[in-house]
């Protein structure tokens, strides 16, 4: 079995590192996006308690 050249090994290492970095960045961002549901009614101002008026 022939030994792989240093260039081939380095390409594999860089691809693996880039995949790990991509996962480390994208997973927390996806979790944050999942917490906010755009269909939920949101208060119109930061001072509003968010309570609705019941009739």
DAMOSUL-V700664 format. One record per backbone hydrogen bond with DSSP energy under -0.5 kcal/mol. NH is the residue of the N-H (numbers start at 1). CO is the residue of the C=O. Records with the same first field share a line. If there is no record, write none. Layout:
NH=CO ; CO
//
This chain:
9=5
10=6
11=7
12=8
13=9
14=10
15=11
16=12
17=13
18=14
19=15
20=16
21=17
22=18
23=19
24=20
25=21
26=22
27=23
28=24
29=25
30=26
31=27
32=28
33=29
34=30
35=31 ; 32
36=32
37=35
38=36
40=37
48=45
54=52
//
